[in-house]
Amino acid sequence: MIDPLASASELRDRIVRGEIGAVDVVEAALERVAALNARINAVVTLSDTALDEARALDERRSQGGLPGVLEGLPVGIKDVTPVAGVRTTYGSPLYADHVPTEDALVVRRLRDAGAIILGKTNAPEFAAGGHTFNDVFGVTRNPWDTSRSPGGSTGGGAAALATGMIALAEGTDLGGSLRIPASFCGVVGLRPSAGLVPTFPSDFLWDSYQVTGPMARTARDVALMLQATAGPSPLSPMRQPTAGRDFVGAVEAGPRAGLRVAYCPDVAGIGIDRDVEATCRAAVDAIAGSGVAVDQIELDLSAARKPFLALRGLWMIAHQHERLDRMDEFGPNLGGNVRAGLETTTLRIAEAEQVRADLWATFHRLFLEYDHLITPCMAVPPFPADQNYPDRVGGQEMETYVDWIAPTFVLSMTGLPVASVPAGLDSLGLPAGLQIVGPPEGEEAVLALAALVQELRPLGAPPVLE
């Protein structure tokens, strides 16, 4: 018997001990897809070879082959990341029938570690947006309340994790695309430092804004996936050394003694829903009760909101440069972002980079006194799935369609590792996430604290599974 919500680490350990096989785990995942995906719309394309690959893995193990770090674990790949032989649409009608011939680097690393690519998970068109819908596959829904959004842009991956359709999810994060859906769906998402998990292929090879990263049901599982996918590659100029780094070991060791943490309930200056803040504050109180020193501080990063839009504009044009002649065929979110990018001046981009430098200095000073900043991931609870985005936060009208995700995107500008971990359930039974920011190359410490939060604030299963 396989628990659909068992951690990836537990499933992998059972495979290694010979209690179950990779085929058993993949079949269980496919059963969850068959039972639930019609209601959730998280997995949009299944791999035709997943079971064959699982059988080959079990056969290799039966002949004495050594297990991989991710032995037999079914992984969902965001539908903006190429997988050889599996339809990859980028959520765009322009690529509705596109089938890549080569795996992305992260997919190759997952396969090399023994993972099984179960299929593709839904994403908005070219990952542009904090809600997951597109004209190819439609809307993905939140397992905690199917009338609500799972967040985005890695919304399909988060919803699939929360329902046991996959054990691990690959995703990307520009302004919060791993953290927003992790918060809305009650799972763990990590935005690693730029270059820790190289992104290749890429239309913007020197991209220091968007990163590739892991999402899972537990912080330990995120660490396990990061162990398998991190490390420099000659294919990518964005790189970080990983020699001697042990992400899993750091989680198992737990937070270091004497940890000092700063808490700020509204870093972006957009306000926050009372229920969300109360849920996050309860998690902060639990952290303090565990012996971690916690101080509430004032930290105003609102000056980074408009500069982020300028850098986002540059990012959009760099990524869509080869398709600008087809801009009229883009959906409204992507098209609007590209047009705004074309209007962005070099002066605004230069000013934005100055603000980015100021943010780095701000956090350098903060880390002289504290080990982490913690702050709510989202200022709002999951909103109705038939909306593009929430237009108000705490009664305050938003200026742009991305302003509501400012709590995540202002932290993206720092280039620091940031995780979203479930803080608990609000009064409506919806998850709220807590962001944990770490110092440069601080993924180990971030994940260790995230694991402590999960231990202190367990969620249980979403209603769709009851």
C-alpha positions as a Markdown table, in Angstrom:
| # | Residue | x | y | z |
|---|---|---|---|---|
| 1 | Met | 0.0 | 0.0 | 0.0 |
| 2 | Ile | 1.3 | 3.4 | -1.0 |
| 3 | Asp | 0.2 | 6.6 | 0.8 |
| 4 | Pro | -0.4 | 9.1 | -2.0 |
| 5 | Leu | 0.8 | 11.9 | 0.3 |
| 6 | Ala | 3.9 | 10.1 | 1.6 |
| 7 | Ser | 7.0 | 12.2 | 1.3 |
| 8 | Ala | 9.3 | 11.6 | -1.6 |
| 9 | Ser | 12.1 | 10.8 | 0.9 |
| 10 | Glu | 9.9 | 8.0 | 2.4 |
| 11 | Leu | 9.0 | 6.6 | -1.0 |
| 12 | Arg | 12.6 | 6.6 | -2.1 |
| 13 | Asp | 13.7 | 4.8 | 1.1 |
| 14 | Arg | 11.0 | 2.1 | 0.6 |
| 15 | Ile | 12.2 | 1.6 | -2.9 |
| 16 | Val | 15.8 | 1.2 | -1.8 |
| 17 | Arg | 14.8 | -1.2 | 0.9 |
| 18 | Gly | 13.0 | -3.3 | -1.7 |
| 19 | Glu | 9.5 | -2.9 | 0.0 |
| 20 | Ile | 8.1 | -1.4 | -3.2 |
| 21 | Gly | 9.3 | -0.9 | -6.7 |
| 22 | Ala | 9.4 | 2.2 | -8.9 |
| 23 | Val | 6.5 | 0.6 | -11.0 |
| 24 | Asp | 4.4 | 0.6 | -7.8 |
| 25 | Val | 5.0 | 4.2 | -7.1 |
| 26 | Val | 4.4 | 5.4 | -10.7 |
| 27 | Glu | 1.2 | 3.3 | -10.9 |
| 28 | Ala | 0.0 | 4.9 | -7.7 |
| 29 | Ala | 0.7 | 8.3 | -9.1 |
| 30 | Leu | -1.1 | 7.5 | -12.3 |
| 31 | Glu | -4.1 | 6.3 | -10.3 |
| 32 | Arg | -4.2 | 9.7 | -8.5 |
| 33 | Val | -4.1 | 11.5 | -11.9 |
| 34 | Ala | -7.0 | 9.3 | -13.2 |
| 35 | Ala | -9.0 | 9.9 | -10.0 |
| 36 | Leu | -8.5 | 13.6 | -9.4 |
| 37 | Asn | -7.1 | 15.4 | -12.4 |
| 38 | Ala | -10.4 | 16.0 | -14.1 |
| 39 | Arg | -11.3 | 18.2 | -11.1 |
| 40 | Ile | -8.0 | 19.8 | -10.6 |
| 41 | Asn | -6.4 | 20.0 | -14.1 |
| 42 | Ala | -2.9 | 20.0 | -12.8 |
| 43 | Val | -1.2 | 17.4 | -15.1 |
| 44 | Val | -1.8 | 18.4 | -18.7 |
| 45 | Thr | 0.3 | 15.9 | -20.6 |
| 46 | Leu | 1.4 | 12.4 | -19.4 |
| 47 | Ser | 4.6 | 10.8 | -20.6 |
| 48 | Asp | 3.9 | 7.6 | -22.6 |
| 49 | Thr | 7.1 | 6.0 | -21.3 |
| 50 | Ala | 6.9 | 6.6 | -17.6 |
| 51 | Leu | 5.9 | 3.0 | -16.7 |
| 52 | Asp | 8.5 | 1.6 | -19.1 |
| 53 | Glu | 11.2 | 3.7 | -17.5 |
| 54 | Ala | 10.0 | 2.5 | -14.1 |
| 55 | Arg | 10.2 | -1.1 | -15.2 |
| 56 | Ala | 13.7 | -0.6 | -16.5 |
| 57 | Leu | 14.8 | 1.0 | -13.2 |
| 58 | Asp | 13.4 | -1.9 | -11.2 |
| 59 | Glu | 15.2 | -4.3 | -13.5 |
| 60 | Arg | 18.5 | -2.5 | -13.1 |
| 61 | Arg | 18.1 | -2.6 | -9.4 |
| 62 | Ser | 17.3 | -6.3 | -9.4 |
| 63 | Gln | 20.7 | -6.8 | -11.1 |
| 64 | Gly | 22.6 | -4.9 | -8.4 |
| 65 | Gly | 22.5 | -1.4 | -9.8 |
| 66 | Leu | 23.0 | 1.3 | -7.2 |
| 67 | Pro | 19.9 | 3.5 | -6.4 |
| 68 | Gly | 19.9 | 7.1 | -7.5 |
| 69 | Val | 19.2 | 10.1 | -5.3 |
| 70 | Leu | 15.7 | 10.2 | -6.6 |
| 71 | Glu | 15.2 | 6.5 | -7.3 |
| 72 | Gly | 11.8 | 5.8 | -8.8 |
| 73 | Leu | 10.2 | 9.1 | -7.8 |
| 74 | Pro | 7.6 | 10.5 | -10.2 |
| 75 | Val | 8.3 | 14.1 | -11.1 |
| 76 | Gly | 6.1 | 16.7 | -12.8 |
| 77 | Ile | 7.8 | 19.1 | -15.1 |
| 78 | Lys | 6.4 | 22.6 | -15.6 |
| 79 | Asp | 5.0 | 23.0 | -19.2 |
| 80 | Val | 7.6 | 25.7 | -20.0 |
| 81 | Thr | 10.5 | 23.3 | -19.5 |
| 82 | Pro | 11.4 | 21.0 | -22.5 |
| 83 | Val | 11.1 | 17.2 | -22.1 |
| 84 | Ala | 12.2 | 15.1 | -25.1 |
| 85 | Gly | 9.3 | 13.3 | -26.7 |
| 86 | Val | 6.7 | 14.9 | -24.5 |
| 87 | Arg | 4.4 | 17.7 | -25.7 |
| 88 | Thr | 5.6 | 21.0 | -24.2 |
| 89 | Thr | 3.3 | 23.9 | -25.1 |
| 90 | Tyr | 4.5 | 26.8 | -22.9 |
| 91 | Gly | 0.8 | 27.3 | -22.3 |
| 92 | Ser | 0.6 | 29.0 | -25.7 |
| 93 | Pro | -1.5 | 28.1 | -28.7 |
| 94 | Leu | 1.6 | 28.9 | -30.8 |
| 95 | Tyr | 3.2 | 25.7 | -29.4 |
| 96 | Ala | 0.1 | 23.6 | -28.8 |
| 97 | Asp | 1.6 | 20.6 | -30.7 |
| 98 | His | 5.3 | 21.2 | -30.0 |
| 99 | Val | 7.3 | 18.1 | -29.0 |
| 100 | Pro | 10.9 | 18.8 | -28.1 |
| 101 | Thr | 13.7 | 16.5 | -29.2 |
| 102 | Glu | 16.0 | 17.1 | -26.2 |
| 103 | Asp | 15.6 | 17.3 | -22.4 |
| 104 | Ala | 16.3 | 20.5 | -20.6 |
| 105 | Leu | 19.4 | 20.3 | -18.4 |
| 106 | Val | 17.3 | 20.0 | -15.2 |
| 107 | Val | 15.3 | 17.2 | -16.7 |
| 108 | Arg | 18.5 | 15.3 | -17.6 |
| 109 | Arg | 19.7 | 15.7 | -14.1 |
| 110 | Leu | 16.5 | 14.4 | -12.7 |
| 111 | Arg | 16.6 | 11.3 | -14.9 |
| 112 | Asp | 20.3 | 10.8 | -14.0 |
| 113 | Ala | 19.2 | 10.7 | -10.4 |
| 114 | Gly | 16.7 | 8.0 | -11.1 |
| 115 | Ala | 13.5 | 10.1 | -11.2 |
| 116 | Ile | 10.7 | 9.2 | -13.6 |
| 117 | Ile | 9.2 | 12.0 | -15.6 |
| 118 | Leu | 5.5 | 11.5 | -15.1 |
| 119 | Gly | 4.4 | 14.3 | -17.4 |
| 120 | Lys | 3.9 | 18.1 | -17.7 |
| 121 | Thr | 2.1 | 20.3 | -15.2 |
| 122 | Asn | 0.0 | 23.3 | -16.2 |
| 123 | Ala | 1.3 | 26.9 | -16.3 |
| 124 | Pro | 0.1 | 30.2 | -17.7 |
| 125 | Glu | 1.3 | 31.3 | -21.1 |
| 126 | Phe | 5.1 | 31.4 | -21.0 |
| 127 | Ala | 4.8 | 31.5 | -17.2 |
| 128 | Ala | 3.4 | 35.0 | -17.2 |
| 129 | Gly | 1.1 | 35.4 | -14.2 |
| 130 | Gly | 0.4 | 34.4 | -10.6 |
| 131 | His | -2.7 | 32.3 | -11.6 |
| 132 | Thr | -2.6 | 29.2 | -13.7 |
| 133 | Phe | -4.7 | 29.2 | -16.8 |
| 134 | Asn | -4.1 | 29.3 | -20.6 |
| 135 | Asp | -5.9 | 28.8 | -23.9 |
| 136 | Val | -4.4 | 25.4 | -24.4 |
| 137 | Phe | -5.5 | 23.5 | -21.3 |
| 138 | Gly | -7.7 | 25.9 | -19.3 |
| 139 | Val | -7.7 | 26.6 | -15.6 |
| 140 | Thr | -6.0 | 24.7 | -12.8 |
| 141 | Arg | -7.8 | 24.6 | -9.5 |
| 142 | Asn | -6.8 | 24.6 | -5.9 |
| 143 | Pro | -7.2 | 21.2 | -4.1 |
| 144 | Trp | -8.1 | 23.0 | -0.8 |
| 145 | Asp | -11.1 | 24.6 | -2.6 |
| 146 | Thr | -11.6 | 23.8 | -6.2 |
| 147 | Ser | -13.4 | 27.1 | -6.8 |
| 148 | Arg | -10.1 | 28.9 | -6.1 |
| 149 | Ser | -6.8 | 29.5 | -7.7 |
| 150 | Pro | -3.7 | 27.4 | -7.0 |
| 151 | Gly | -1.5 | 30.4 | -7.7 |
| 152 | Gly | 1.1 | 30.5 | -10.4 |
| 153 | Ser | 3.0 | 30.2 | -12.5 |
| 154 | Thr | 4.0 | 26.7 | -11.2 |
| 155 | Gly | 0.4 | 26.2 | -10.2 |
| 156 | Gly | 0.0 | 22.8 | -11.9 |
| 157 | Gly | 3.0 | 21.4 | -10.0 |
| 158 | Ala | 1.8 | 22.6 | -6.6 |
| 159 | Ala | -1.7 | 21.3 | -7.1 |
| 160 | Ala | -0.4 | 17.9 | -8.4 |
| 161 | Leu | 1.9 | 17.7 | -5.3 |
| 162 | Ala | -1.0 | 18.5 | -2.9 |
| 163 | Thr | -3.1 | 15.7 | -4.3 |
| 164 | Gly | -0.4 | 13.0 | -4.6 |
| 165 | Met | -0.2 | 12.9 | -8.4 |
| 166 | Ile | 3.6 | 13.4 | -8.3 |
| 167 | Ala | 6.3 | 13.2 | -5.6 |
| 168 | Leu | 8.3 | 16.2 | -6.8 |
| 169 | Ala | 7.7 | 19.2 | -9.0 |
| 170 | Glu | 10.1 | 21.2 | -11.2 |
| 171 | Gly | 9.4 | 24.8 | -11.7 |
| 172 | Thr | 10.7 | 28.3 | -12.3 |
| 173 | Asp | 10.4 | 31.6 | -10.3 |
| 174 | Leu | 10.8 | 35.1 | -11.6 |
| 175 | Gly | 8.4 | 37.1 | -9.3 |
| 176 | Gly | 7.3 | 34.2 | -7.1 |
| 177 | Ser | 6.2 | 31.4 | -9.4 |
| 178 | Leu | 7.5 | 28.7 | -7.1 |
| 179 | Arg | 6.5 | 30.4 | -3.9 |
| 180 | Ile | 3.0 | 31.7 | -4.7 |
| 181 | Pro | 1.5 | 28.3 | -5.6 |
| 182 | Ala | 3.4 | 26.7 | -2.7 |
| 183 | Ser | 1.6 | 29.1 | -0.4 |
| 184 | Phe | -1.8 | 28.7 | -2.0 |
| 185 | Cys | -1.6 | 24.8 | -2.1 |
| 186 | Gly | 0.1 | 24.1 | 1.2 |
| 187 | Val | 3.4 | 22.7 | -0.1 |
| 188 | Val | 7.1 | 23.8 | 0.0 |
| 189 | Gly | 8.7 | 25.8 | -2.8 |
| 190 | Leu | 12.3 | 27.1 | -3.0 |
| 191 | Arg | 13.6 | 29.9 | -5.1 |
| 192 | Pro | 17.3 | 29.1 | -5.0 |
| 193 | Ser | 20.1 | 31.6 | -5.7 |
| 194 | Ala | 20.5 | 32.4 | -9.4 |
| 195 | Gly | 22.6 | 29.7 | -11.1 |
| 196 | Leu | 22.4 | 27.1 | -8.4 |
| 197 | Val | 20.2 | 25.1 | -10.7 |
| 198 | Pro | 21.3 | 26.2 | -14.2 |
| 199 | Thr | 18.5 | 26.9 | -16.7 |
| 200 | Phe | 19.3 | 25.5 | -20.1 |
| 201 | Pro | 18.0 | 25.9 | -22.8 |
| 202 | Ser | 17.0 | 29.5 | -22.3 |
| 203 | Asp | 16.0 | 32.4 | -24.5 |
| 204 | Phe | 17.9 | 34.6 | -22.0 |
| 205 | Leu | 21.1 | 32.7 | -21.2 |
| 206 | Trp | 22.5 | 35.4 | -18.8 |
| 207 | Asp | 19.2 | 35.6 | -16.9 |
| 208 | Ser | 19.8 | 36.5 | -13.3 |
| 209 | Tyr | 16.2 | 37.2 | -12.6 |
| 210 | Gln | 14.3 | 33.9 | -13.1 |
| 211 | Val | 15.6 | 30.7 | -11.6 |
| 212 | Thr | 14.8 | 27.0 | -11.9 |
| 213 | Gly | 14.0 | 25.3 | -8.6 |
| 214 | Pro | 12.2 | 22.5 | -6.7 |
| 215 | Met | 8.8 | 22.1 | -5.1 |
| 216 | Ala | 7.7 | 19.2 | -2.9 |
| 217 | Arg | 5.5 | 18.3 | 0.0 |
| 218 | Thr | 8.2 | 18.6 | 2.6 |
| 219 | Ala | 11.3 | 20.7 | 3.0 |
| 220 | Arg | 13.4 | 17.5 | 3.2 |
| 221 | Asp | 12.1 | 16.5 | -0.2 |
| 222 | Val | 13.0 | 19.9 | -1.6 |
| 223 | Ala | 16.5 | 19.4 | -0.3 |
| 224 | Leu | 16.7 | 15.9 | -1.8 |
| 225 | Met | 15.6 | 17.3 | -5.2 |
| 226 | Leu | 18.1 | 20.2 | -4.9 |
| 227 | Gln | 20.9 | 17.7 | -4.1 |
| 228 | Ala | 20.2 | 16.0 | -7.5 |
| 229 | Thr | 19.8 | 19.1 | -9.6 |
| 230 | Ala | 22.2 | 21.8 | -8.3 |
| 231 | Gly | 25.6 | 22.4 | -9.6 |
| 232 | Pro | 27.4 | 24.3 | -12.4 |
| 233 | Ser | 27.3 | 23.2 | -16.0 |
| 234 | Pro | 29.4 | 24.3 | -19.0 |
| 235 | Leu | 26.1 | 24.9 | -20.8 |
| 236 | Ser | 25.2 | 27.8 | -18.6 |
| 237 | Pro | 27.1 | 31.0 | -17.7 |
| 238 | Met | 25.0 | 31.4 | -14.6 |
| 239 | Arg | 26.6 | 29.1 | -12.0 |
| 240 | Gln | 27.3 | 28.4 | -8.4 |
| 241 | Pro | 29.8 | 25.9 | -7.0 |
| 242 | Thr | 28.2 | 23.1 | -4.9 |
| 243 | Ala | 31.2 | 21.0 | -3.8 |
| 244 | Gly | 30.8 | 19.9 | -0.2 |
| 245 | Arg | 27.2 | 21.2 | 0.1 |
| 246 | Asp | 24.8 | 18.8 | 1.8 |
| 247 | Phe | 21.2 | 20.1 | 1.5 |
| 248 | Val | 19.6 | 17.0 | 3.0 |
| 249 | Gly | 22.1 | 16.7 | 5.8 |
| 250 | Ala | 21.4 | 20.3 | 6.8 |
| 251 | Val | 17.7 | 19.6 | 7.0 |
| 252 | Glu | 18.3 | 16.5 | 9.1 |
| 253 | Ala | 20.6 | 18.5 | 11.4 |
| 254 | Gly | 17.9 | 21.2 | 11.9 |
| 255 | Pro | 18.4 | 24.9 | 12.6 |
| 256 | Arg | 21.6 | 25.8 | 14.3 |
| 257 | Ala | 21.5 | 26.7 | 18.0 |
| 258 | Gly | 21.1 | 30.4 | 18.9 |
| 259 | Leu | 19.2 | 31.2 | 15.6 |
| 260 | Arg | 18.0 | 34.8 | 15.4 |
| 261 | Val | 15.1 | 35.6 | 13.1 |
| 262 | Ala | 13.4 | 38.9 | 12.0 |
| 263 | Tyr | 9.7 | 39.0 | 11.2 |
| 264 | Cys | 8.0 | 41.6 | 9.1 |
| 265 | Pro | 4.3 | 41.2 | 8.2 |
| 266 | Asp | 4.3 | 43.5 | 5.1 |
| 267 | Val | 7.7 | 44.0 | 3.4 |
| 268 | Ala | 6.1 | 45.3 | 0.2 |
| 269 | Gly | 3.9 | 48.0 | 1.6 |
| 270 | Ile | 0.7 | 46.8 | 0.0 |
| 271 | Gly | -1.1 | 45.7 | 3.2 |
| 272 | Ile | -2.2 | 42.2 | 4.1 |
| 273 | Asp | -5.4 | 40.3 | 4.7 |
| 274 | Arg | -6.0 | 39.9 | 8.5 |
| 275 | Asp | -6.7 | 36.2 | 8.3 |
| 276 | Val | -3.5 | 35.5 | 6.4 |
| 277 | Glu | -1.4 | 37.6 | 8.8 |
| 278 | Ala | -3.0 | 35.9 | 11.8 |
| 279 | Thr | -2.1 | 32.5 | 10.3 |
| 280 | Cys | 1.5 | 33.5 | 9.6 |
| 281 | Arg | 1.8 | 35.1 | 13.1 |
| 282 | Ala | 0.7 | 31.9 | 14.7 |
| 283 | Ala | 3.6 | 30.1 | 12.8 |
| 284 | Val | 6.0 | 32.8 | 14.0 |
| 285 | Asp | 4.8 | 32.4 | 17.6 |
| 286 | Ala | 5.4 | 28.6 | 17.2 |
| 287 | Ile | 8.9 | 29.3 | 16.0 |
| 288 | Ala | 9.6 | 31.5 | 18.9 |
| 289 | Gly | 8.1 | 28.9 | 21.3 |
| 290 | Ser | 10.6 | 26.3 | 19.9 |
| 291 | Gly | 13.5 | 28.4 | 21.2 |
| 292 | Val | 14.3 | 30.5 | 18.1 |
| 293 | Ala | 14.8 | 34.2 | 19.0 |
| 294 | Val | 12.3 | 36.2 | 16.9 |
| 295 | Asp | 12.0 | 40.0 | 16.7 |
| 296 | Gln | 9.4 | 41.9 | 14.7 |
| 297 | Ile | 11.0 | 44.6 | 12.7 |
| 298 | Glu | 10.0 | 47.3 | 10.2 |
| 299 | Leu | 11.4 | 46.7 | 6.8 |
| 300 | Asp | 10.0 | 48.7 | 3.9 |
| 301 | Leu | 10.9 | 47.3 | 0.5 |
| 302 | Ser | 8.1 | 49.1 | -1.4 |
| 303 | Ala | 10.6 | 51.2 | -3.3 |
| 304 | Ala | 11.4 | 48.0 | -5.3 |
| 305 | Arg | 7.9 | 47.6 | -6.7 |
| 306 | Lys | 8.2 | 49.8 | -9.8 |
| 307 | Pro | 11.8 | 48.9 | -10.5 |
| 308 | Phe | 10.8 | 45.3 | -10.6 |
| 309 | Leu | 8.4 | 46.1 | -13.4 |
| 310 | Ala | 11.2 | 47.6 | -15.4 |
| 311 | Leu | 13.4 | 44.5 | -15.0 |
| 312 | Arg | 10.4 | 42.3 | -15.7 |
| 313 | Gly | 10.0 | 44.3 | -18.9 |
| 314 | Leu | 13.6 | 43.6 | -19.9 |
| 315 | Trp | 13.1 | 39.9 | -19.1 |
| 316 | Met | 9.9 | 39.7 | -21.1 |
| 317 | Ile | 11.5 | 41.2 | -24.2 |
| 318 | Ala | 14.6 | 39.0 | -23.9 |
| 319 | His | 12.5 | 35.9 | -23.7 |
| 320 | Gln | 10.0 | 36.8 | -26.4 |
| 321 | His | 12.5 | 38.4 | -28.8 |
| 322 | Glu | 12.2 | 35.7 | -31.4 |
| 323 | Arg | 8.4 | 35.9 | -31.3 |
| 324 | Leu | 7.8 | 39.6 | -31.3 |
| 325 | Asp | 6.5 | 39.4 | -34.9 |
| 326 | Arg | 3.6 | 37.3 | -33.5 |
| 327 | Met | 2.8 | 39.5 | -30.5 |
| 328 | Asp | -0.8 | 39.9 | -31.7 |
| 329 | Glu | -1.3 | 36.2 | -31.1 |
| 330 | Phe | -0.2 | 36.4 | -27.4 |
| 331 | Gly | -2.8 | 36.2 | -24.7 |
| 332 | Pro | -3.7 | 39.3 | -22.8 |
| 333 | Asn | -1.3 | 38.8 | -19.8 |
| 334 | Leu | 1.7 | 37.9 | -21.9 |
| 335 | Gly | 0.9 | 40.5 | -24.6 |
| 336 | Gly | 0.4 | 43.2 | -22.0 |
| 337 | Asn | 3.7 | 42.3 | -20.3 |
| 338 | Val | 5.6 | 42.4 | -23.7 |
| 339 | Arg | 4.1 | 45.7 | -24.7 |
| 340 | Ala | 5.0 | 47.2 | -21.3 |
| 341 | Gly | 8.5 | 45.8 | -21.8 |
| 342 | Leu | 8.9 | 47.5 | -25.2 |
| 343 | Glu | 8.0 | 50.8 | -23.5 |
| 344 | Thr | 10.6 | 50.4 | -20.8 |
| 345 | Thr | 13.5 | 52.8 | -21.2 |
| 346 | Thr | 17.2 | 52.1 | -20.5 |
| 347 | Leu | 17.0 | 54.8 | -17.9 |
| 348 | Arg | 14.3 | 52.9 | -16.0 |
| 349 | Ile | 16.3 | 49.7 | -16.2 |
| 350 | Ala | 19.5 | 51.4 | -14.9 |
| 351 | Glu | 17.5 | 52.9 | -12.0 |
| 352 | Ala | 16.1 | 49.5 | -11.3 |
| 353 | Glu | 19.5 | 48.0 | -11.1 |
| 354 | Gln | 20.5 | 50.7 | -8.6 |
| 355 | Val | 17.5 | 49.8 | -6.4 |
| 356 | Arg | 18.6 | 46.1 | -6.7 |
| 357 | Ala | 22.0 | 47.1 | -5.4 |
| 358 | Asp | 20.4 | 49.0 | -2.6 |
| 359 | Leu | 18.4 | 45.9 | -1.7 |
| 360 | Trp | 21.6 | 43.8 | -1.5 |
| 361 | Ala | 23.1 | 46.3 | 0.9 |
| 362 | Thr | 20.0 | 46.3 | 3.0 |
| 363 | Phe | 20.1 | 42.6 | 3.4 |
| 364 | His | 23.8 | 42.6 | 4.1 |
| 365 | Arg | 23.1 | 44.8 | 7.0 |
| 366 | Leu | 20.1 | 42.7 | 8.2 |
| 367 | Phe | 22.2 | 39.6 | 8.1 |
| 368 | Leu | 24.8 | 41.2 | 10.4 |
| 369 | Glu | 22.1 | 41.0 | 13.2 |
| 370 | Tyr | 19.8 | 38.2 | 12.0 |
| 371 | Asp | 20.1 | 34.8 | 10.4 |
| 372 | His | 16.8 | 35.0 | 8.5 |
| 373 | Leu | 14.0 | 37.3 | 7.5 |
| 374 | Ile | 10.5 | 35.7 | 7.6 |
| 375 | Thr | 7.5 | 37.3 | 6.1 |
| 376 | Pro | 4.1 | 36.2 | 4.8 |
| 377 | Cys | 4.4 | 34.8 | 1.3 |
| 378 | Met | 1.0 | 36.2 | 0.0 |
| 379 | Ala | -1.0 | 39.1 | 1.3 |
| 380 | Val | -4.2 | 37.5 | 0.2 |
| 381 | Pro | -5.7 | 34.0 | 0.5 |
| 382 | Pro | -6.4 | 32.0 | -2.7 |
| 383 | Phe | -8.8 | 34.0 | -4.8 |
| 384 | Pro | -11.6 | 32.7 | -7.1 |
| 385 | Ala | -10.3 | 30.7 | -10.0 |
| 386 | Asp | -12.5 | 32.6 | -12.5 |
| 387 | Gln | -10.5 | 35.8 | -11.7 |
| 388 | Asn | -7.3 | 36.8 | -13.5 |
| 389 | Tyr | -5.9 | 38.2 | -10.3 |
| 390 | Pro | -7.2 | 39.9 | -7.0 |
| 391 | Asp | -7.7 | 43.6 | -7.5 |
| 392 | Arg | -7.7 | 44.4 | -3.8 |
| 393 | Val | -5.5 | 43.5 | -0.8 |
| 394 | Gly | -7.0 | 44.3 | 2.7 |
| 395 | Gly | -9.5 | 46.6 | 1.0 |
| 396 | Gln | -6.7 | 48.5 | -0.8 |
| 397 | Glu | -7.0 | 48.6 | -4.7 |
| 398 | Met | -3.9 | 47.4 | -6.5 |
| 399 | Glu | -2.2 | 49.6 | -9.1 |
| 400 | Thr | -1.2 | 46.8 | -11.5 |
| 401 | Tyr | -2.1 | 43.2 | -12.1 |
| 402 | Val | 1.1 | 42.0 | -10.5 |
| 403 | Asp | 1.1 | 44.3 | -7.4 |
| 404 | Trp | -0.6 | 41.7 | -5.3 |
| 405 | Ile | 2.5 | 39.4 | -5.7 |
| 406 | Ala | 4.8 | 42.2 | -4.5 |
| 407 | Pro | 5.7 | 40.3 | -1.3 |
| 408 | Thr | 7.4 | 37.7 | -3.4 |
| 409 | Phe | 8.8 | 39.8 | -6.3 |
| 410 | Val | 10.6 | 42.4 | -4.1 |
| 411 | Leu | 12.5 | 39.5 | -2.6 |
| 412 | Ser | 13.3 | 38.1 | -6.0 |
| 413 | Met | 15.3 | 41.2 | -6.7 |
| 414 | Thr | 17.7 | 40.4 | -3.9 |
| 415 | Gly | 19.0 | 37.2 | -5.6 |
| 416 | Leu | 18.9 | 35.5 | -2.2 |
| 417 | Pro | 17.5 | 32.0 | -1.5 |
| 418 | Val | 13.8 | 32.2 | -0.4 |
| 419 | Ala | 11.5 | 29.4 | 0.5 |
| 420 | Ser | 7.7 | 29.3 | 1.0 |
| 421 | Val | 6.6 | 26.9 | 3.7 |
| 422 | Pro | 3.0 | 26.3 | 5.0 |
| 423 | Ala | 2.3 | 28.4 | 8.0 |
| 424 | Gly | -1.1 | 26.8 | 8.7 |
| 425 | Leu | -4.7 | 27.1 | 7.6 |
| 426 | Asp | -6.7 | 30.3 | 7.8 |
| 427 | Ser | -10.3 | 30.5 | 9.2 |
| 428 | Leu | -11.7 | 29.2 | 5.9 |
| 429 | Gly | -9.3 | 26.2 | 5.9 |
| 430 | Leu | -7.1 | 27.6 | 3.2 |
| 431 | Pro | -3.3 | 27.4 | 3.4 |
| 432 | Ala | -1.1 | 30.4 | 3.9 |
| 433 | Gly | 2.7 | 30.3 | 3.3 |
| 434 | Leu | 5.6 | 31.9 | 5.2 |
| 435 | Gln | 8.6 | 33.1 | 3.3 |
| 436 | Ile | 12.0 | 32.4 | 4.8 |
| 437 | Val | 14.9 | 34.4 | 3.3 |
| 438 | Gly | 18.5 | 33.3 | 3.8 |
| 439 | Pro | 21.9 | 34.9 | 3.3 |
| 440 | Pro | 23.9 | 34.3 | 0.1 |
| 441 | Glu | 24.4 | 30.5 | -0.5 |
| 442 | Gly | 22.1 | 29.9 | 2.5 |
| 443 | Glu | 19.8 | 27.3 | 1.0 |
| 444 | Glu | 20.7 | 24.8 | 3.7 |
| 445 | Ala | 19.8 | 27.0 | 6.5 |
| 446 | Val | 16.6 | 28.2 | 4.8 |
| 447 | Leu | 15.4 | 24.6 | 4.3 |
| 448 | Ala | 16.4 | 23.6 | 7.8 |
| 449 | Leu | 14.1 | 26.3 | 9.3 |
| 450 | Ala | 11.4 | 25.4 | 6.8 |
| 451 | Ala | 11.4 | 21.9 | 8.1 |
| 452 | Leu | 11.1 | 23.1 | 11.6 |
| 453 | Val | 8.0 | 25.2 | 10.6 |
| 454 | Gln | 6.4 | 22.1 | 9.0 |
| 455 | Glu | 7.0 | 20.1 | 12.1 |
| 456 | Leu | 5.4 | 22.8 | 14.3 |
| 457 | Arg | 2.5 | 23.6 | 11.9 |
| 458 | Pro | 1.3 | 20.4 | 10.1 |
| 459 | Leu | -1.5 | 20.9 | 7.6 |
| 460 | Gly | -3.1 | 17.6 | 7.0 |
| 461 | Ala | -4.7 | 16.6 | 3.6 |
| 462 | Pro | -6.7 | 19.0 | 1.3 |
| 463 | Pro | -10.5 | 18.4 | 1.2 |
| 464 | Val | -10.4 | 17.1 | -2.3 |
| 465 | Leu | -8.8 | 13.9 | -0.9 |
| 466 | Glu | -11.4 | 13.4 | 1.8 |
